[in-house]
């Protein structure tokens, strides 16, 4: 005599055969009494022939219905343990006579020839009315592992695509700033692009009262507000180098007023550049402020 507990059914929509909720599984489990009708264990929904065991009790766990099978003899129990039956099914009376609701009629195993086990009792089915077979397939372990591997590979591929797209967008942004004179080649040489890539582009942070942007977006906006650091206008050279006209310092930038102190620093930097031809604006700004 041997017993084993197995999952035999799950809540869900089975189309024309009906939909079953966790509450329905509770009712099926609580209604089951062997003295009312003892459900046999069969092969391929056989309506005659030997019973390979009997259902002792039922219980629900989550959205699953578990059956404790008893009196499993001979090779049949070993077949179960070895996974010979990938698919199993239950038979339900649609409306059992003594409960007036679904009741377990049998548990049937599908997908293998029945072992030769002699001396087993024939299943006895109560006169409970119409019944339906409800099948579900155990997940194939190898196929599941293959699907999980494919999922992980796709996730990795998507991550690479997103990384490449972001790096391309950063490169285009830096190129645009270089053409506008707002980005020095030395900044790129020191890893500006990689620094920008490392900034969080997802989570939003509150910068001041009205700004709620990601760190990456804030830095891009900051770079956009920088004054030109390189004069890109053509300069004609004769015997004596001619200075390019002074760049006009904007009184406003995106609606934000420039402080008089910043304007004065800008003027001093331009004067320093006139006295020291070839000095970059950023260096002139730093040197003239001391």
C-alpha positions as protocol buffer text, in pm:
chain_id: "A"
residue {
  index: 1
  type: UNK
  ca { x: 0 y: 0 z: 0 }
}
residue {
  index: 2
  type: UNK
  ca { x: 144 y: 338 z: -100 }
}
residue {
  index: 3
  type: UNK
  ca { x: 26 y: 696 z: -100 }
}
residue {
  index: 4
  type: UNK
  ca { x: 140 y: 997 z: -298 }
}
residue {
  index: 5
  type: UNK
  ca { x: 13 y: 1356 z: -328 }
}
residue {
  index: 6
  type: UNK
  ca { x: 3 y: 1513 z: -673 }
}
residue {
  index: 7
  type: UNK
  ca { x: -130 y: 1827 z: -833 }
}
residue {
  index: 8
  type: UNK
  ca { x: -423 y: 1722 z: -1049 }
}
residue {
  index: 9
  type: UNK
  ca { x: -599 y: 2042 z: -1152 }
}
residue {
  index: 10
  type: UNK
  ca { x: -572 y: 2421 z: -1167 }
}
residue {
  index: 11
  type: UNK
  ca { x: -820 y: 2704 z: -1159 }
}
residue {
  index: 12
  type: UNK
  ca { x: -884 y: 2863 z: -1496 }
}
residue {
  index: 13
  type: UNK
  ca { x: -1111 y: 2896 z: -1797 }
}
residue {
  index: 14
  type: UNK
  ca { x: -1159 y: 2567 z: -1982 }
}
residue {
  index: 15
  type: UNK
  ca { x: -1386 y: 2703 z: -2252 }
}
residue {
  index: 16
  type: UNK
  ca { x: -1701 y: 2502 z: -2311 }
}
residue {
  index: 17
  type: UNK
  ca { x: -1613 y: 2274 z: -2020 }
}
residue {
  index: 18
  type: UNK
  ca { x: -1643 y: 2563 z: -1775 }
}
residue {
  index: 19
  type: UNK
  ca { x: -1440 y: 2811 z: -1572 }
}
residue {
  index: 20
  type: UNK
  ca { x: -1318 y: 2724 z: -1224 }
}
residue {
  index: 21
  type: UNK
  ca { x: -1208 y: 2969 z: -955 }
}
residue {
  index: 22
  type: UNK
  ca { x: -1016 y: 2904 z: -635 }
}
residue {
  index: 23
  type: UNK
  ca { x: -1352 y: 2912 z: -457 }
}
residue {
  index: 24
  type: UNK
  ca { x: -1473 y: 2634 z: -687 }
}
residue {
  index: 25
  type: UNK
  ca { x: -1164 y: 2429 z: -603 }
}
residue {
  index: 26
  type: UNK
  ca { x: -1239 y: 2475 z: -232 }
}
residue {
  index: 27
  type: UNK
  ca { x: -1589 y: 2340 z: -290 }
}
residue {
  index: 28
  type: UNK
  ca { x: -1462 y: 2039 z: -487 }
}
residue {
  index: 29
  type: UNK
  ca { x: -1207 y: 1962 z: -214 }
}
residue {
  index: 30
  type: UNK
  ca { x: -1450 y: 2000 z: 77 }
}
residue {
  index: 31
  type: UNK
  ca { x: -1727 y: 1800 z: -94 }
}
residue {
  index: 32
  type: UNK
  ca { x: -1506 y: 1503 z: -162 }
}
residue {
  index: 33
  type: UNK
  ca { x: -1581 y: 1205 z: 63 }
}
residue {
  index: 34
  type: UNK
  ca { x: -1477 y: 850 z: -33 }
}
residue {
  index: 35
  type: UNK
  ca { x: -1797 y: 714 z: 121 }
}
residue {
  index: 36
  type: UNK
  ca { x: -1998 y: 945 z: -103 }
}
residue {
  index: 37
  type: UNK
  ca { x: -1807 y: 843 z: -416 }
}
residue {
  index: 38
  type: UNK
  ca { x: -1449 y: 717 z: -413 }
}
residue {
  index: 39
  type: UNK
  ca { x: -1275 y: 844 z: -725 }
}
residue {
  index: 40
  type: UNK
  ca { x: -1056 y: 583 z: -897 }
}
residue {
  index: 41
  type: UNK
  ca { x: -716 y: 639 z: -1056 }
}
residue {
  index: 42
  type: UNK
  ca { x: -736 y: 537 z: -1423 }
}
residue {
  index: 43
  type: UNK
  ca { x: -537 y: 539 z: -1747 }
}
residue {
  index: 44
  type: UNK
  ca { x: -657 y: 740 z: -2048 }
}
residue {
  index: 45
  type: UNK
  ca { x: -1003 y: 797 z: -1897 }
}
residue {
  index: 46
  type: UNK
  ca { x: -1082 y: 427 z: -1915 }
}
residue {
  index: 47
  type: UNK
  ca { x: -1441 y: 355 z: -1817 }
}
residue {
  index: 48
  type: UNK
  ca { x: -1366 y: -11 z: -1756 }
}
residue {
  index: 49
  type: UNK
  ca { x: -1068 y: -218 z: -1656 }
}
residue {
  index: 50
  type: UNK
  ca { x: -854 y: -194 z: -1345 }
}
residue {
  index: 51
  type: UNK
  ca { x: -831 y: 98 z: -1106 }
}
residue {
  index: 52
  type: UNK
  ca { x: -464 y: 170 z: -1038 }
}
residue {
  index: 53
  type: UNK
  ca { x: -541 y: 343 z: -710 }
}
residue {
  index: 54
  type: UNK
  ca { x: -797 y: 559 z: -533 }
}
residue {
  index: 55
  type: UNK
  ca { x: -828 y: 921 z: -430 }
}
residue {
  index: 56
  type: UNK
  ca { x: -810 y: 948 z: -53 }
}
residue {
  index: 57
  type: UNK
  ca { x: -856 y: 1325 z: -16 }
}
residue {
  index: 58
  type: UNK
  ca { x: -836 y: 1662 z: -191 }
}
residue {
  index: 59
  type: UNK
  ca { x: -701 y: 2001 z: -89 }
}
residue {
  index: 60
  type: UNK
  ca { x: -652 y: 2340 z: -251 }
}
residue {
  index: 61
  type: UNK
  ca { x: -327 y: 2537 z: -239 }
}
residue {
  index: 62
  type: UNK
  ca { x: -336 y: 2868 z: -424 }
}
residue {
  index: 63
  type: UNK
  ca { x: -491 y: 2806 z: -765 }
}
residue {
  index: 64
  type: UNK
  ca { x: -410 y: 2435 z: -761 }
}
residue {
  index: 65
  type: UNK
  ca { x: -599 y: 2124 z: -654 }
}
residue {
  index: 66
  type: UNK
  ca { x: -396 y: 1844 z: -496 }
}
residue {
  index: 67
  type: UNK
  ca { x: -509 y: 1484 z: -457 }
}
residue {
  index: 68
  type: UNK
  ca { x: -370 y: 1226 z: -217 }
}
residue {
  index: 69
  type: UNK
  ca { x: -373 y: 894 z: -401 }
}
residue {
  index: 70
  type: UNK
  ca { x: -377 y: 570 z: -203 }
}
residue {
  index: 71
  type: UNK
  ca { x: -344 y: 200 z: -271 }
}
residue {
  index: 72
  type: UNK
  ca { x: -102 y: 254 z: -560 }
}
residue {
  index: 73
  type: UNK
  ca { x: 56 y: -84 z: -625 }
}
residue {
  index: 74
  type: UNK
  ca { x: 326 y: -242 z: -832 }
}
residue {
  index: 75
  type: UNK
  ca { x: 493 y: -66 z: -1121 }
}
residue {
  index: 76
  type: UNK
  ca { x: 234 y: 210 z: -1143 }
}
residue {
  index: 77
  type: UNK
  ca { x: 377 y: 406 z: -849 }
}
residue {
  index: 78
  type: UNK
  ca { x: 725 y: 380 z: -997 }
}
residue {
  index: 79
  type: UNK
  ca { x: 593 y: 503 z: -1330 }
}
residue {
  index: 80
  type: UNK
  ca { x: 455 y: 810 z: -1155 }
}
residue {
  index: 81
  type: UNK
  ca { x: 783 y: 880 z: -979 }
}
residue {
  index: 82
  type: UNK
  ca { x: 977 y: 840 z: -1304 }
}
residue {
  index: 83
  type: UNK
  ca { x: 753 y: 1091 z: -1484 }
}
residue {
  index: 84
  type: UNK
  ca { x: 605 y: 846 z: -1732 }
}
residue {
  index: 85
  type: UNK
  ca { x: 280 y: 1043 z: -1736 }
}
residue {
  index: 86
  type: UNK
  ca { x: 345 y: 1400 z: -1848 }
}
residue {
  index: 87
  type: UNK
  ca { x: -23 y: 1474 z: -1866 }
}
residue {
  index: 88
  type: UNK
  ca { x: -294 y: 1406 z: -1614 }
}
residue {
  index: 89
  type: UNK
  ca { x: -659 y: 1489 z: -1602 }
}
residue {
  index: 90
  type: UNK
  ca { x: -960 y: 1483 z: -1377 }
}
residue {
  index: 91
  type: UNK
  ca { x: -1317 y: 1386 z: -1450 }
}
residue {
  index: 92
  type: UNK
  ca { x: -1585 y: 1595 z: -1282 }
}
residue {
  index: 93
  type: UNK
  ca { x: -1952 y: 1532 z: -1246 }
}
residue {
  index: 94
  type: UNK
  ca { x: -2108 y: 1856 z: -1363 }
}
residue {
  index: 95
  type: UNK
  ca { x: -2373 y: 1846 z: -1092 }
}
residue {
  index: 96
  type: UNK
  ca { x: -2339 y: 1558 z: -848 }
}
residue {
  index: 97
  type: UNK
  ca { x: -2669 y: 1425 z: -720 }
}
residue {
  index: 98
  type: UNK
  ca { x: -2598 y: 1466 z: -348 }
}
residue {
  index: 99
  type: UNK
  ca { x: -2416 y: 1802 z: -362 }
}
residue {
  index: 100
  type: UNK
  ca { x: -2579 y: 1967 z: -663 }
}
residue {
  index: 101
  type: UNK
  ca { x: -2240 y: 2099 z: -780 }
}
residue {
  index: 102
  type: UNK
  ca { x: -1920 y: 1966 z: -945 }
}
residue {
  index: 103
  type: UNK
  ca { x: -1773 y: 1656 z: -782 }
}
residue {
  index: 104
  type: UNK
  ca { x: -1456 y: 1455 z: -852 }
}
residue {
  index: 105
  type: UNK
  ca { x: -1537 y: 1144 z: -1057 }
}
residue {
  index: 106
  type: UNK
  ca { x: -1185 y: 1015 z: -1136 }
}
residue {
  index: 107
  type: UNK
  ca { x: -819 y: 1107 z: -1175 }
}
residue {
  index: 108
  type: UNK
  ca { x: -674 y: 981 z: -1503 }
}
residue {
  index: 109
  type: UNK
  ca { x: -315 y: 967 z: -1628 }
}
residue {
  index: 110
  type: UNK
  ca { x: -241 y: 1008 z: -1998 }
}
residue {
  index: 111
  type: UNK
  ca { x: 50 y: 942 z: -2229 }
}
residue {
  index: 112
  type: UNK
  ca { x: 181 y: 593 z: -2151 }
}
residue {
  index: 113
  type: UNK
  ca { x: 68 y: 236 z: -2185 }
}
residue {
  index: 114
  type: UNK
  ca { x: -70 y: 102 z: -1857 }
}
residue {
  index: 115
  type: UNK
  ca { x: 164 y: -126 z: -1667 }
}
residue {
  index: 116
  type: UNK
  ca { x: 58 y: -482 z: -1611 }
}
residue {
  index: 117
  type: UNK
  ca { x: -60 y: -486 z: -1253 }
}
residue {
  index: 118
  type: UNK
  ca { x: -274 y: -784 z: -1169 }
}
residue {
  index: 119
  type: UNK
  ca { x: -541 y: -809 z: -906 }
}
residue {
  index: 120
  type: UNK
  ca { x: -660 y: -450 z: -914 }
}
residue {
  index: 121
  type: UNK
  ca { x: -1022 y: -367 z: -846 }
}
residue {
  index: 122
  type: UNK
  ca { x: -1236 y: -230 z: -1125 }
}
residue {
  index: 123
  type: UNK
  ca { x: -1344 y: 133 z: -1088 }
}
residue {
  index: 124
  type: UNK
  ca { x: -1697 y: 181 z: -966 }
}
residue {
  index: 125
  type: UNK
  ca { x: -1862 y: 504 z: -1077 }
}
residue {
  index: 126
  type: UNK
  ca { x: -2153 y: 650 z: -887 }
}
residue {
  index: 127
  type: UNK
  ca { x: -2463 y: 745 z: -1076 }
}
residue {
  index: 128
  type: UNK
  ca { x: -2387 y: 1115 z: -1053 }
}
residue {
  index: 129
  type: UNK
  ca { x: -2500 y: 1236 z: -1393 }
}
residue {
  index: 130
  type: UNK
  ca { x: -2302 y: 1391 z: -1677 }
}
residue {
  index: 131
  type: UNK
  ca { x: -1929 y: 1447 z: -1639 }
}
residue {
  index: 132
  type: UNK
  ca { x: -1645 y: 1626 z: -1821 }
}
residue {
  index: 133
  type: UNK
  ca { x: -1274 y: 1553 z: -1864 }
}
residue {
  index: 134
  type: UNK
  ca { x: -1043 y: 1841 z: -1774 }
}
residue {
  index: 135
  type: UNK
  ca { x: -682 y: 1799 z: -1889 }
}
residue {
  index: 136
  type: UNK
  ca { x: -370 y: 2001 z: -1822 }
}
residue {
  index: 137
  type: UNK
  ca { x: -12 y: 1943 z: -1924 }
}
residue {
  index: 138
  type: UNK
  ca { x: 286 y: 1937 z: -1693 }
}
residue {
  index: 139
  type: UNK
  ca { x: 557 y: 2180 z: -1807 }
}
residue {
  index: 140
  type: UNK
  ca { x: 829 y: 2006 z: -2003 }
}
residue {
  index: 141
  type: UNK
  ca { x: 1147 y: 2079 z: -1808 }
}
residue {
  index: 142
  type: UNK
  ca { x: 1373 y: 2081 z: -2113 }
}
residue {
  index: 143
  type: UNK
  ca { x: 1138 y: 2302 z: -2314 }
}
residue {
  index: 144
  type: UNK
  ca { x: 1096 y: 2537 z: -2018 }
}
residue {
  index: 145
  type: UNK
  ca { x: 1474 y: 2569 z: -1982 }
}
residue {
  index: 146
  type: UNK
  ca { x: 1500 y: 2642 z: -2355 }
}
residue {
  index: 147
  type: UNK
  ca { x: 1232 y: 2912 z: -2335 }
}
residue {
  index: 148
  type: UNK
  ca { x: 1398 y: 3073 z: -2033 }
}
residue {
  index: 149
  type: UNK
  ca { x: 1730 y: 3075 z: -2218 }
}
residue {
  index: 150
  type: UNK
  ca { x: 1568 y: 3238 z: -2522 }
}
residue {
  index: 151
  type: UNK
  ca { x: 1407 y: 3497 z: -2296 }
}
residue {
  index: 152
  type: UNK
  ca { x: 1739 y: 3583 z: -2132 }
}
residue {
  index: 153
  type: UNK
  ca { x: 1911 y: 3609 z: -2471 }
}
residue {
  index: 154
  type: UNK
  ca { x: 1639 y: 3843 z: -2598 }
}
residue {
  index: 155
  type: UNK
  ca { x: 1664 y: 4058 z: -2286 }
}
residue {
  index: 156
  type: UNK
  ca { x: 2041 y: 4082 z: -2335 }
}
residue {
  index: 157
  type: UNK
  ca { x: 1997 y: 4171 z: -2703 }
}
residue {
  index: 158
  type: UNK
  ca { x: 1746 y: 4443 z: -2618 }
}
residue {
  index: 159
  type: UNK
  ca { x: 1983 y: 4580 z: -2353 }
}
residue {
  index: 160
  type: UNK
  ca { x: 2266 y: 4598 z: -2611 }
}
residue {
  index: 161
  type: UNK
  ca { x: 2040 y: 4775 z: -2860 }
}
residue {
  index: 162
  type: UNK
  ca { x: 1933 y: 5030 z: -2601 }
}
residue {
  index: 163
  type: UNK
  ca { x: 2295 y: 5088 z: -2500 }
}
residue {
  index: 164
  type: UNK
  ca { x: 2401 y: 5143 z: -2861 }
}
residue {
  index: 165
  type: UNK
  ca { x: 2109 y: 5380 z: -2923 }
}
residue {
  index: 166
  type: UNK
  ca { x: 2194 y: 5581 z: -2611 }
}
residue {
  index: 167
  type: UNK
  ca { x: 2562 y: 5605 z: -2699 }
}
residue {
  index: 168
  type: UNK
  ca { x: 2470 y: 5719 z: -3051 }
}
residue {
  index: 169
  type: UNK
  ca { x: 2236 y: 5985 z: -2910 }
}
residue {
  index: 170
  type: UNK
  ca { x: 2509 y: 6111 z: -2675 }
}
residue {
  index: 171
  type: UNK
  ca { x: 2761 y: 6124 z: -2961 }
}
residue {
  index: 172
  type: UNK
  ca { x: 2516 y: 6325 z: -3174 }
}
residue {
  index: 173
  type: UNK
  ca { x: 2447 y: 6562 z: -2882 }
}
residue {
  index: 174
  type: UNK
  ca { x: 2819 y: 6622 z: -2824 }
}
residue {
  index: 175
  type: UNK
  ca { x: 2880 y: 6678 z: -3195 }
}
residue {
  index: 176
  type: UNK
  ca { x: 2605 y: 6940 z: -3203 }
}
residue {
  index: 177
  type: UNK
  ca { x: 2757 y: 7120 z: -2903 }
}
residue {
  index: 178
  type: UNK
  ca { x: 3100 y: 7112 z: -3068 }
}
residue {
  index: 179
  type: UNK
  ca { x: 2960 y: 7275 z: -3380 }
}
residue {
  index: 180
  type: UNK
  ca { x: 2807 y: 7543 z: -3158 }
}
residue {
  index: 181
  type: UNK
  ca { x: 3139 y: 7597 z: -2983 }
}
residue {
  index: 182
  type: UNK
  ca { x: 3002 y: 7490 z: -2645 }
}
residue {
  index: 183
  type: UNK
  ca { x: 3210 y: 7174 z: -2609 }
}
residue {
  index: 184
  type: UNK
  ca { x: 3589 y: 7154 z: -2617 }
}
residue {
  index: 185
  type: UNK
  ca { x: 3761 y: 6849 z: -2770 }
}
residue {
  index: 186
  type: UNK
  ca { x: 3962 y: 6821 z: -2448 }
}
residue {
  index: 187
  type: UNK
  ca { x: 3642 y: 6746 z: -2257 }
}
residue {
  index: 188
  type: UNK
  ca { x: 3571 y: 6450 z: -2484 }
}
residue {
  index: 189
  type: UNK
  ca { x: 3928 y: 6329 z: -2448 }
}
residue {
  index: 190
  type: UNK
  ca { x: 3879 y: 6327 z: -2073 }
}
residue {
  index: 191
  type: UNK
  ca { x: 3572 y: 6102 z: -2101 }
}
residue {
  index: 192
  type: UNK
  ca { x: 3275 y: 6338 z: -2120 }
}
residue {
  index: 193
  type: UNK
  ca { x: 3071 y: 6094 z: -2331 }
}
residue {
  index: 194
  type: UNK
  ca { x: 3132 y: 5806 z: -2092 }
}
residue {
  index: 195
  type: UNK
  ca { x: 3043 y: 6029 z: -1798 }
}
residue {
  index: 196
  type: UNK
  ca { x: 2716 y: 6123 z: -1964 }
}
residue {
  index: 197
  type: UNK
  ca { x: 2642 y: 5756 z: -2035 }
}
residue {
  index: 198
  type: UNK
  ca { x: 2689 y: 5676 z: -1666 }
}
residue {
  index: 199
  type: UNK
  ca { x: 2425 y: 5930 z: -1561 }
}
residue {
  index: 200
  type: UNK
  ca { x: 2085 y: 5793 z: -1465 }
}
residue {
  index: 201
  type: UNK
  ca { x: 1841 y: 5856 z: -1747 }
}
residue {
  index: 202
  type: UNK
  ca { x: 1538 y: 5691 z: -1586 }
}
residue {
  index: 203
  type: UNK
  ca { x: 1474 y: 5809 z: -1231 }
}
residue {
  index: 204
  type: UNK
  ca { x: 1359 y: 6169 z: -1205 }
}
residue {
  index: 205
  type: UNK
  ca { x: 1502 y: 6403 z: -942 }
}
residue {
  index: 206
  type: UNK
  ca { x: 1370 y: 6739 z: -827 }
}
residue {
  index: 207
  type: UNK
  ca { x: 1619 y: 7015 z: -914 }
}
residue {
  index: 208
  type: UNK
  ca { x: 1469 y: 7329 z: -765 }
}
residue {
  index: 209
  type: UNK
  ca { x: 1102 y: 7414 z: -744 }
}
residue {
  index: 210
  type: UNK
  ca { x: 999 y: 7359 z: -1105 }
}
residue {
  index: 211
  type: UNK
  ca { x: 1246 y: 7108 z: -1249 }
}
residue {
  index: 212
  type: UNK
  ca { x: 1174 y: 6738 z: -1213 }
}
residue {
  index: 213
  type: UNK
  ca { x: 1407 y: 6564 z: -1457 }
}
residue {
  index: 214
  type: UNK
  ca { x: 1658 y: 6280 z: -1466 }
}
residue {
  index: 215
  type: UNK
  ca { x: 2023 y: 6346 z: -1389 }
}
residue {
  index: 216
  type: UNK
  ca { x: 2108 y: 6285 z: -1755 }
}
residue {
  index: 217
  type: UNK
  ca { x: 1848 y: 6531 z: -1885 }
}
residue {
  index: 218
  type: UNK
  ca { x: 1955 y: 6794 z: -1631 }
}
residue {
  index: 219
  type: UNK
  ca { x: 2318 y: 6768 z: -1741 }
}
residue {
  index: 220
  type: UNK
  ca { x: 2219 y: 6797 z: -2109 }
}
residue {
  index: 221
  type: UNK
  ca { x: 2017 y: 7110 z: -2030 }
}
residue {
  index: 222
  type: UNK
  ca { x: 2311 y: 7249 z: -1835 }
}
residue {
  index: 223
  type: UNK
  ca { x: 2547 y: 7192 z: -2129 }
}
residue {
  index: 224
  type: UNK
  ca { x: 2301 y: 7370 z: -2359 }
}
residue {
  index: 225
  type: UNK
  ca { x: 2317 y: 7684 z: -2143 }
}
residue {
  index: 226
  type: UNK
  ca { x: 2697 y: 7714 z: -2153 }
}
residue {
  index: 227
  type: UNK
  ca { x: 2824 y: 8013 z: -2352 }
}
residue {
  index: 228
  type: UNK
  ca { x: 3039 y: 7934 z: -2657 }
}
residue {
  index: 229
  type: UNK
  ca { x: 3388 y: 7842 z: -2539 }
}
residue {
  index: 230
  type: UNK
  ca { x: 3537 y: 7840 z: -2890 }
}
residue {
  index: 231
  type: UNK
  ca { x: 3495 y: 8115 z: -3153 }
}
residue {
  index: 232
  type: UNK
  ca { x: 3408 y: 7929 z: -3472 }
}
residue {
  index: 233
  type: UNK
  ca { x: 3380 y: 8234 z: -3701 }
}
residue {
  index: 234
  type: UNK
  ca { x: 3642 y: 8269 z: -3975 }
}
residue {
  index: 235
  type: UNK
  ca { x: 3937 y: 8495 z: -3897 }
}
residue {
  index: 236
  type: UNK
  ca { x: 4152 y: 8648 z: -4173 }
}
residue {
  index: 237
  type: UNK
  ca { x: 4522 y: 8665 z: -4101 }
}
residue {
  index: 238
  type: UNK
  ca { x: 4758 y: 8921 z: -4259 }
}
residue {
  index: 239
  type: UNK
  ca { x: 5092 y: 9045 z: -4137 }
}
residue {
  index: 240
  type: UNK
  ca { x: 4931 y: 9117 z: -3803 }
}
residue {
  index: 241
  type: UNK
  ca { x: 4676 y: 8878 z: -3657 }
}
residue {
  index: 242
  type: UNK
  ca { x: 4329 y: 9030 z: -3641 }
}
residue {
  index: 243
  type: UNK
  ca { x: 4113 y: 8953 z: -3345 }
}
residue {
  index: 244
  type: UNK
  ca { x: 3771 y: 8815 z: -3403 }
}
residue {
  index: 245
  type: UNK
  ca { x: 3488 y: 9040 z: -3295 }
}
residue {
  index: 246
  type: UNK
  ca { x: 3379 y: 8997 z: -2939 }
}
residue {
  index: 247
  type: UNK
  ca { x: 3101 y: 8749 z: -2885 }
}
residue {
  index: 248
  type: UNK
  ca { x: 2788 y: 8908 z: -2752 }
}
residue {
  index: 249
  type: UNK
  ca { x: 2699 y: 8773 z: -2408 }
}
residue {
  index: 250
  type: UNK
  ca { x: 2323 y: 8710 z: -2389 }
}
residue {
  index: 251
  type: UNK
  ca { x: 2128 y: 8900 z: -2129 }
}
residue {
  index: 252
  type: UNK
  ca { x: 1887 y: 8609 z: -2108 }
}
residue {
  index: 253
  type: UNK
  ca { x: 1915 y: 8233 z: -2157 }
}
residue {
  index: 254
  type: UNK
  ca { x: 1595 y: 8036 z: -2181 }
}
residue {
  index: 255
  type: UNK
  ca { x: 1411 y: 8301 z: -1983 }
}
residue {
  index: 256
  type: UNK
  ca { x: 1672 y: 8313 z: -1703 }
}
residue {
  index: 257
  type: UNK
  ca { x: 1835 y: 8655 z: -1641 }
}
residue {
  index: 258
  type: UNK
  ca { x: 2215 y: 8668 z: -1642 }
}
residue {
  index: 259
  type: UNK
  ca { x: 2360 y: 8826 z: -1331 }
}
residue {
  index: 260
  type: UNK
  ca { x: 2568 y: 9146 z: -1367 }
}
residue {
  index: 261
  type: UNK
  ca { x: 2859 y: 8963 z: -1206 }
}
residue {
  index: 262
  type: UNK
  ca { x: 2855 y: 8695 z: -1479 }
}
residue {
  index: 263
  type: UNK
  ca { x: 2841 y: 8964 z: -1746 }
}
residue {
  index: 264
  type: UNK
  ca { x: 3140 y: 9141 z: -1592 }
}
residue {
  index: 265
  type: UNK
  ca { x: 3336 y: 8812 z: -1579 }
}
residue {
  index: 266
  type: UNK
  ca { x: 3255 y: 8756 z: -1946 }
}
residue {
  index: 267
  type: UNK
  ca { x: 3386 y: 9102 z: -2041 }
}
residue {
  index: 268
  type: UNK
  ca { x: 3707 y: 9053 z: -1843 }
}
residue {
  index: 269
  type: UNK
  ca { x: 3765 y: 8718 z: -2013 }
}
residue {
  index: 270
  type: UNK
  ca { x: 3728 y: 8874 z: -2359 }
}
residue {
  index: 271
  type: UNK
  ca { x: 3969 y: 9152 z: -2268 }
}
residue {
  index: 272
  type: UNK
  ca { x: 4217 y: 8891 z: -2144 }
}
residue {
  index: 273
  type: UNK
  ca { x: 4186 y: 8705 z: -2476 }
}
residue {
  index: 274
  type: UNK
  ca { x: 4258 y: 9029 z: -2665 }
}
residue {
  index: 275
  type: UNK
  ca { x: 4576 y: 9077 z: -2465 }
}
residue {
  index: 276
  type: UNK
  ca { x: 4675 y: 8710 z: -2493 }
}
residue {
  index: 277
  type: UNK
  ca { x: 4586 y: 8578 z: -2841 }
}
residue {
  index: 278
  type: UNK
  ca { x: 4536 y: 8202 z: -2860 }
}
residue {
  index: 279
  type: UNK
  ca { x: 4407 y: 8159 z: -2504 }
}
residue {
  index: 280
  type: UNK
  ca { x: 4083 y: 7960 z: -2486 }
}
residue {
  index: 281
  type: UNK
  ca { x: 3776 y: 8130 z: -2347 }
}
residue {
  index: 282
  type: UNK
  ca { x: 3746 y: 7893 z: -2051 }
}
residue {
  index: 283
  type: UNK
  ca { x: 4109 y: 7953 z: -1954 }
}
residue {
  index: 284
  type: UNK
  ca { x: 4068 y: 8328 z: -1999 }
}
residue {
  index: 285
  type: UNK
  ca { x: 3759 y: 8323 z: -1781 }
}
residue {
  index: 286
  type: UNK
  ca { x: 3947 y: 8141 z: -1508 }
}
residue {
  index: 287
  type: UNK
  ca { x: 4262 y: 8354 z: -1528 }
}
residue {
  index: 288
  type: UNK
  ca { x: 4084 y: 8689 z: -1543 }
}
residue {
  index: 289
  type: UNK
  ca { x: 3875 y: 8615 z: -1238 }
}
residue {
  index: 290
  type: UNK
  ca { x: 4175 y: 8598 z: -1005 }
}
